[in-house]
Each structure stands twice: as C-alpha cells, then as structure tokens.
C-alpha cells in the first residue's frame, strides 16, 4: 500500500512525493540553464570587448593608458560587478588577438567543435566551477572579424586565460579546450596538464592499439598514453632498480595518477595473480574509467629488451582471464622503461595480438635522497654528542 502521511489539512502520499521529486529536477535543470546562459553571455561580452580593443585600435586612438581608463570607468559605472580590472581587460584583448591573429583559427575551432559530442560532454568538475552540465545556447555574433566560437561556451573564463597564457599555437590551445570539455577538468587539473606538457606527449606511445582493438577503443587507448612520462616528482638512489622505482611511484601515487592522465584508478602494486599454482606479481595495476578496462603497468629501470614484450603479454592475458569481468573491455598493457629503440619495439610487437604500448620515463632525481640523509658515521657522532650533552646537564643539575 502507498505510504500516507497526514499533517494539518494535508494528506501526503507517494504521488505527492513523486511530484515533489519532479519539481526539484525541473528546478535544478532551470538553474543549470540559467548558469549556462550567464556564463555564455559573460564570455561573449569578454570576447566582444577584446575585439573592440583590437579593431578600434584603442591605444593608438586614445593613448597607451586607455585600458586603465576604461577599467576605472567600468568600475565606477558597475561597482558591484567583477572582472573589470585593467589586467582582466588586457586578457580579453589578448584572448581575441590569440585566435583572430592566427591563420586558419576559425577552421581549426570548427573542427574541434565537430570532434566533440557536446550533448554528452562530461562537465562534472567544470560544472562545479561555473554551474554548467549542459550547453544549450548557440552564440552568434554579427559583424565580428572572428565569430565567437560556440565551443568556448563550455570553458570557464579563467581556463581560457590559462590556455592563452601558456599555449604557443591554436592547435595546442584547441587540444586543451577539447580535453577540458571532455574530461571536465578543473582549473588545477588544466594547470597540471599544461605543466606536464600533455599536448606534446599525449597519444605518442608506441603501441599496437590500432591493429588489435576496435577503432573507437583503439583511438581512445592511444590518446591516453604518452611517449615519455615525466617523473620529476620522485627521488631514487644512485643504483636504483624496478622495486625502488615502484615504491617511489606508490609513495607519490597522486602525482603519478596526474602524470598518467584523467581516468586512471590505482588498483595496487605487486598485485598477486595465481597461474597454474604459481604466484605471479604485476608491478602496478590500474583501471581506466573511460576505457572500462584494466591497465597493466610494468616498469623497467633499464632500456627496452624484446623479451619485455613477452612478459607484458603474459600479464595482460592473465589479468584478462582471471580478473576481467563480463562488462570490461580487453585489458591493455603499458611498459614504461628508461629508453627504447623504435625498431626493436616494432619487431617485438609482431605476432602479438594483445593490446600493449611501450613508453619511457624521464627527469627522475637520482642521488638526492642520499645527499639529504646523514651517513651512518654522522648519525653515530650525533647520538654520542647528544648523550654527552644530556649527561652534562644531568650532572650540573645534581
């Protein structure tokens, strides 16, 4: 029987509760649409103001201090509004100039928009910053030298500033805009990606994904890999081995996950798998949310050797058979070694039908730990000195 609650002159049943849930859904949807419009209109305003400063040649016409004067006038007229600092106005001009001044910018941005499924873009973190989960407004601007790109409406203003400040080309900027939309990057996530130089490294690992995976999954698997992983956040002893490397990455797993990229979940280090009664151990095991598959990561503190591919192939097949669920896609393997030769990797891949890639790592700090730690003799001397000081104080007190 439906639950009925009586209060005063009201009888509340399950139908009322369902109606209330529907009202809340509709209100939240209205909030999202309002936030979208506000954000999009603000971005359009910034774009137009930057365009005006460029096309009107404001500094030539009214003097080098015109931007500062405009900032003062706008603040006086709209005292409660934010974003009218002189610095922000300069960013608006720089934003428009960055794209309008580049050859083929309009075509590149149209290609970017066509490559993204805007209706299903994952804007969870992005939405938290600007209140956007879905973009419905289509912005048009008449008479502009470069029309306001619709795809810009999905990216918060401070993200745009970060991108034009650090990117050297339209292609690089479009890459980070696309990733921001697709991955729902917060500004800190975007900053980390730019600092890690993701644009120049993403999708560059030597793999066989295109040959052994379905086209859509293969393209995504390729996209999430790098040719070289920057491990500048770890320190290792002079004569380090794979175990030292694994341990350092585990201690810094948050930084390592950022370096791997969005979507990786850490499942464990030295993960045990039982094969024919014998225990084997996977160096590091991850699960990729977008790919919906396990990712076996093997680490080598030396240059690539052909036999490494066979061992990785073994672990990928073992995880496929022993751990992969019915809804999981095929497990992929990623070997990260100190260096590699492209021809050796290519030949090692021949005849292997499991998906795997080979990458390298760099910028590891070697020897820093030993320099920072005192030697055994220094520790002994300090202990003896502390004992003498303690004894002297005790004697003086008596």
C-alpha positions as CSV (number, residue, x, y, z in Angstrom):
1,X,0.0,0.0,0.0
2,X,1.3,3.5,-0.7
3,X,2.7,5.4,2.3
4,X,0.3,8.2,3.5
5,X,1.4,11.0,5.9
6,X,-1.2,13.3,7.3
7,X,-0.2,16.8,8.5
8,X,-2.7,19.6,9.4
9,X,-5.1,19.7,6.5
10,X,-2.8,17.9,4.1
11,X,-2.6,14.2,3.2
12,X,0.8,13.3,1.6
13,X,1.1,10.1,-0.3
14,X,3.6,8.6,-2.8
15,X,2.1,10.5,-5.7
16,X,2.8,13.8,-3.9
17,X,6.4,12.6,-3.2
18,X,7.0,11.8,-6.8
19,X,5.6,15.1,-7.9
20,X,7.9,16.9,-5.5
21,X,10.9,15.0,-6.9
22,X,9.9,16.0,-10.4
23,X,9.6,19.7,-9.3
24,X,13.1,19.5,-7.8
25,X,14.5,18.0,-11.0
26,X,12.9,20.7,-13.1
27,X,14.2,23.5,-10.8
28,X,17.7,22.2,-10.9
29,X,17.5,22.0,-14.7
30,X,16.4,25.6,-14.8
31,X,19.3,26.6,-12.6
32,X,21.7,24.8,-15.0
33,X,20.2,26.6,-18.0
34,X,20.4,29.9,-16.2
35,X,24.0,29.3,-15.3
36,X,24.8,28.3,-18.8
37,X,23.3,31.5,-20.2
38,X,25.1,33.7,-17.6
39,X,28.4,32.1,-18.3
40,X,28.0,32.1,-22.1
41,X,26.8,35.7,-22.1
42,X,29.7,36.8,-19.9
43,X,32.2,35.0,-22.2
44,X,30.6,36.6,-25.2
45,X,30.9,40.0,-23.6
46,X,34.6,39.4,-22.8
47,X,35.1,38.3,-26.4
48,X,33.4,41.4,-27.8
49,X,35.3,43.8,-25.6
50,X,38.6,42.2,-26.5
51,X,37.5,42.5,-30.2
52,X,36.7,46.2,-29.7
53,X,40.1,47.0,-28.2
54,X,41.7,45.3,-31.2
55,X,39.5,46.5,-34.1
56,X,39.1,50.1,-32.7
57,X,42.9,50.3,-32.2
58,X,42.1,51.8,-28.8
59,X,45.6,52.6,-27.8
60,X,46.5,54.3,-31.0
61,X,43.3,56.3,-30.9
62,X,43.1,57.3,-27.2
63,X,46.5,56.7,-25.8
64,X,48.5,54.0,-24.1
65,X,46.6,54.4,-20.9
66,X,43.1,53.8,-22.4
67,X,42.7,50.3,-21.0
68,X,43.4,51.5,-17.4
69,X,41.0,54.4,-18.0
70,X,38.3,52.1,-19.4
71,X,38.8,49.9,-16.3
72,X,38.2,52.8,-14.0
73,X,35.1,54.0,-15.9
74,X,33.5,50.5,-15.9
75,X,34.2,50.0,-12.2
76,X,32.6,53.4,-11.5
77,X,29.5,52.5,-13.6
78,X,29.2,48.9,-12.3
79,X,30.7,49.0,-8.8
80,X,29.2,45.6,-7.8
81,X,30.5,43.8,-11.0
82,X,33.7,41.7,-11.1
83,X,36.1,41.3,-13.9
84,X,36.7,44.9,-14.9
85,X,40.3,45.2,-13.6
86,X,42.8,46.5,-16.1
87,X,44.6,43.2,-16.0
88,X,41.4,41.3,-17.0
89,X,40.7,43.8,-19.8
90,X,44.2,43.1,-21.2
91,X,43.4,39.4,-21.0
92,X,40.3,40.0,-23.1
93,X,42.3,41.7,-25.8
94,X,44.9,39.0,-25.7
95,X,42.2,36.3,-25.9
96,X,40.7,37.8,-29.1
97,X,44.1,38.5,-30.6
98,X,45.4,35.0,-29.9
99,X,42.8,33.4,-32.1
100,X,42.0,36.2,-34.6
101,X,45.6,36.7,-35.3
102,X,46.3,33.1,-36.3
103,X,45.8,31.7,-39.8
104,X,43.1,29.0,-40.0
105,X,41.9,29.6,-36.5
106,X,38.2,29.6,-37.4
107,X,38.6,26.3,-39.3
108,X,40.5,24.7,-36.5
109,X,37.9,25.7,-33.9
110,X,35.1,24.4,-36.1
111,X,37.0,21.1,-36.4
112,X,37.3,21.0,-32.6
113,X,33.6,21.6,-32.2
114,X,32.7,18.8,-34.7
115,X,35.0,16.4,-32.9
116,X,33.3,16.7,-29.5
117,X,29.9,15.3,-28.6
118,X,28.8,18.4,-26.8
119,X,25.5,16.8,-25.7
120,X,27.3,14.2,-23.6
121,X,30.4,16.1,-22.6
122,X,31.5,15.2,-19.0
123,X,31.4,18.5,-17.2
124,X,31.2,17.3,-13.6
125,X,34.2,19.3,-12.2
126,X,33.8,22.0,-14.8
127,X,30.1,22.3,-13.8
128,X,31.1,22.8,-10.2
129,X,33.1,25.8,-11.1
130,X,30.6,27.5,-13.4
131,X,27.4,25.7,-12.8
132,X,27.4,24.1,-16.2
133,X,26.4,20.5,-17.0
134,X,25.0,21.0,-20.5
135,X,25.3,23.8,-23.1
136,X,22.1,24.8,-24.9
137,X,22.7,28.3,-26.1
138,X,24.2,28.8,-29.5
139,X,26.1,32.1,-29.6
140,X,26.2,34.1,-32.8
141,X,27.9,37.4,-33.3
142,X,27.2,39.6,-36.3
143,X,29.8,41.7,-37.9
144,X,32.8,40.2,-36.0
145,X,36.1,39.6,-37.7
146,X,36.2,36.3,-35.9
147,X,32.8,35.0,-34.7
148,X,32.6,33.8,-31.1
149,X,33.2,30.0,-31.3
150,X,30.3,28.1,-29.8
151,X,32.7,25.6,-28.2
152,X,34.2,28.4,-26.0
153,X,30.9,28.5,-24.0
154,X,31.8,25.2,-22.3
155,X,35.0,26.5,-20.8
156,X,35.2,29.0,-17.8
157,X,36.9,32.3,-18.3
158,X,39.9,31.5,-16.1
159,X,40.5,28.3,-18.0
160,X,40.7,30.4,-21.2
161,X,43.2,32.8,-19.6
162,X,45.3,29.8,-18.5
163,X,45.3,28.4,-22.0
164,X,46.2,31.6,-23.9
165,X,48.9,32.4,-21.4
166,X,50.7,29.1,-21.8
167,X,49.9,27.8,-25.3
168,X,52.0,28.6,-28.3
169,X,49.6,27.7,-31.1
170,X,46.0,27.3,-32.0
171,X,46.4,23.5,-32.2
172,X,47.8,23.4,-28.7
173,X,45.0,25.6,-27.3
174,X,42.3,23.6,-29.1
175,X,43.8,20.4,-27.6
176,X,43.4,21.8,-24.0
177,X,40.0,23.2,-24.7
178,X,38.8,19.8,-26.0
179,X,40.3,17.9,-23.1
180,X,38.7,20.4,-20.6
181,X,35.3,19.8,-22.1
182,X,35.7,16.0,-22.5
183,X,37.3,15.4,-19.1
184,X,35.6,18.0,-17.1
185,X,38.9,19.5,-16.0
186,X,39.0,21.9,-13.1
187,X,41.4,24.8,-13.4
188,X,44.0,23.0,-11.3
189,X,43.7,19.9,-13.4
190,X,44.2,22.0,-16.5
191,X,47.2,23.7,-15.0
192,X,48.7,20.3,-14.1
193,X,48.2,19.1,-17.7
194,X,49.8,22.1,-19.2
195,X,52.8,21.9,-16.8
196,X,53.2,18.3,-17.7
197,X,53.3,19.3,-21.4
198,X,50.5,16.9,-22.1
199,X,49.9,18.3,-25.6
200,X,53.3,17.3,-26.9
201,X,53.3,13.9,-25.1
202,X,49.7,12.6,-25.3
203,X,49.0,9.8,-27.6
204,X,52.6,9.3,-28.7
205,X,53.5,6.0,-27.1
206,X,54.5,3.2,-29.5
207,X,51.5,0.8,-29.4
208,X,49.6,-1.8,-31.4
209,X,46.2,-0.5,-30.2
210,X,45.2,0.5,-33.7
211,X,45.7,-3.1,-35.0
212,X,44.3,-5.2,-32.2
213,X,41.4,-3.1,-30.7
214,X,38.2,-1.8,-32.2
215,X,38.7,1.6,-33.9
216,X,36.9,3.7,-31.2
217,X,38.6,2.0,-28.3
218,X,41.9,1.8,-30.0
219,X,41.8,5.6,-30.7
220,X,41.0,6.3,-27.0
221,X,43.6,3.9,-25.7
222,X,46.2,5.6,-27.9
223,X,45.0,9.0,-26.7
224,X,45.6,8.2,-23.0
225,X,49.2,7.2,-23.5
226,X,52.4,9.3,-23.7
227,X,55.7,8.7,-25.3
228,X,57.6,9.9,-22.2
229,X,56.3,10.2,-18.6
230,X,57.8,13.0,-16.5
231,X,58.8,11.5,-13.1
232,X,60.4,14.7,-11.8
233,X,58.4,14.3,-8.5
234,X,60.4,11.2,-7.3
235,X,63.9,10.8,-6.0
236,X,65.8,7.5,-6.2
237,X,69.2,6.1,-5.0
238,X,72.1,6.0,-7.4
239,X,71.9,2.3,-8.2
240,X,68.1,2.0,-8.2
241,X,66.1,-0.9,-9.6
242,X,62.5,-1.6,-10.5
243,X,61.4,-2.1,-6.9
244,X,62.8,1.3,-6.0
245,X,61.0,2.8,-8.9
246,X,57.7,1.1,-8.0
247,X,58.0,2.1,-4.3
248,X,58.7,5.8,-5.2
249,X,55.7,5.9,-7.5
250,X,53.4,4.3,-4.9
251,X,54.5,6.9,-2.3
252,X,53.7,9.6,-4.8
253,X,50.7,7.9,-6.3
254,X,48.6,11.1,-6.5
255,X,51.3,12.8,-8.6
256,X,51.7,9.7,-10.7
257,X,48.0,9.5,-11.4
258,X,48.1,13.1,-12.6
259,X,51.0,12.3,-14.9
260,X,49.2,9.2,-16.3
261,X,46.2,11.4,-17.1
262,X,42.5,11.6,-16.3
263,X,40.5,8.3,-15.8
264,X,43.1,6.1,-14.2
265,X,42.2,4.4,-10.8
266,X,45.0,2.8,-8.9
267,X,44.3,-0.9,-8.0
268,X,47.6,-1.8,-6.3
269,X,51.3,-2.5,-6.6
270,X,52.8,-6.0,-6.8
271,X,49.3,-7.4,-7.4
272,X,49.3,-11.2,-7.0
273,X,47.8,-13.5,-9.7
274,X,47.8,-17.2,-9.4
275,X,48.8,-19.0,-12.6
276,X,48.9,-22.9,-12.6
277,X,49.5,-22.9,-8.8
278,X,52.4,-20.4,-9.0
279,X,52.1,-16.8,-7.8
280,X,53.0,-14.0,-10.2
281,X,53.0,-10.3,-9.4
282,X,52.0,-7.4,-11.6
283,X,54.2,-4.3,-11.0
284,X,51.3,-1.8,-10.9
285,X,47.6,-2.4,-11.8
286,X,45.2,0.3,-12.8
287,X,41.6,0.5,-14.1
288,X,40.7,3.1,-16.7
289,X,37.2,4.6,-16.3
290,X,36.6,5.7,-19.8
291,X,38.1,2.7,-21.5
292,X,36.4,0.4,-19.0
293,X,39.4,-1.9,-18.8
294,X,42.3,-2.9,-16.6
295,X,45.7,-1.4,-17.4
296,X,48.8,-3.5,-16.5
297,X,51.8,-1.2,-16.0
298,X,55.2,-2.9,-16.0
299,X,58.3,-0.8,-15.0
300,X,61.8,-1.3,-16.1
301,X,64.8,0.7,-14.8
302,X,66.7,-0.1,-18.0
303,X,66.5,0.1,-21.7
304,X,63.8,-1.9,-23.6
305,X,64.6,-5.5,-24.4
306,X,62.4,-7.6,-26.7
307,X,61.7,-10.2,-24.0
308,X,59.9,-7.5,-22.0
309,X,57.1,-7.5,-24.6
310,X,56.6,-11.3,-24.0
311,X,56.4,-10.8,-20.2
312,X,53.9,-8.0,-20.6
313,X,51.8,-10.1,-23.0
314,X,51.7,-12.8,-20.4
315,X,50.5,-10.5,-17.6
316,X,47.8,-8.9,-19.9
317,X,46.4,-12.3,-20.8
318,X,46.5,-13.4,-17.1
319,X,44.5,-10.4,-16.0
320,X,42.1,-10.9,-18.9
321,X,41.4,-14.5,-17.8
322,X,41.5,-14.1,-14.0
323,X,40.2,-10.6,-13.3
324,X,38.3,-9.1,-16.3
325,X,34.5,-9.0,-15.8
326,X,31.9,-9.6,-18.5
327,X,31.3,-5.8,-18.9
328,X,35.1,-5.0,-19.0
329,X,36.9,-4.3,-22.3
330,X,40.1,-6.2,-23.1
331,X,43.0,-5.4,-20.7
332,X,45.8,-3.3,-22.1
333,X,49.4,-3.4,-21.1
334,X,51.8,-0.4,-20.8
335,X,55.6,-0.9,-20.3
336,X,57.4,2.1,-19.1
337,X,61.2,1.8,-19.4
338,X,64.2,4.0,-19.2
339,X,64.7,4.2,-23.0
340,X,63.7,2.3,-26.2
341,X,64.5,1.8,-29.8
342,X,61.5,2.1,-32.1
343,X,62.6,-0.7,-34.5
344,X,63.1,-3.1,-31.6
345,X,59.7,-2.3,-30.3
346,X,58.1,-2.7,-33.7
347,X,59.7,-6.2,-34.2
348,X,58.8,-7.3,-30.7
349,X,55.1,-6.4,-31.3
350,X,54.9,-8.6,-34.4
351,X,52.6,-11.6,-33.8
352,X,51.3,-10.3,-30.5
353,X,47.5,-9.7,-30.5
354,X,47.1,-8.4,-27.0
355,X,46.9,-4.6,-26.8
356,X,50.1,-3.0,-25.4
357,X,52.2,0.1,-25.6
358,X,55.8,1.0,-24.8
359,X,56.8,4.3,-23.3
360,X,59.8,5.8,-21.5
361,X,60.3,7.9,-18.3
362,X,62.5,10.8,-17.6
363,X,63.6,13.6,-15.2
364,X,64.0,11.2,-12.2
365,X,66.1,12.8,-9.5
366,X,68.9,10.4,-8.7
367,X,71.1,10.5,-5.6
368,X,69.1,13.3,-3.9
369,X,68.0,11.1,-1.1
370,X,71.5,10.1,-0.1
371,X,72.7,13.7,-0.2
372,X,69.9,14.7,2.1
373,X,70.3,11.9,4.6
374,X,73.3,11.8,7.1
375,X,75.7,8.9,6.8
376,X,75.9,6.2,9.4
377,X,79.0,7.7,10.9
378,X,77.3,11.1,11.2
379,X,74.3,9.6,12.9
380,X,76.6,7.8,15.4
381,X,78.5,11.1,16.2
382,X,75.3,13.0,16.7
383,X,74.0,10.3,19.1
384,X,77.2,10.4,21.1
385,X,77.1,14.2,21.2
386,X,73.5,14.1,22.4
387,X,74.4,11.6,25.1
388,X,77.3,13.8,26.3
389,X,75.1,16.9,26.4
390,X,72.4,15.1,28.3
391,X,74.9,13.7,30.8
392,X,76.5,17.1,31.4
393,X,73.0,18.7,32.0
394,X,72.1,15.9,34.4
395,X,75.4,16.3,36.2
396,X,75.0,20.0,36.5
397,X,71.5,19.6,37.9
398,X,72.7,17.3,40.6
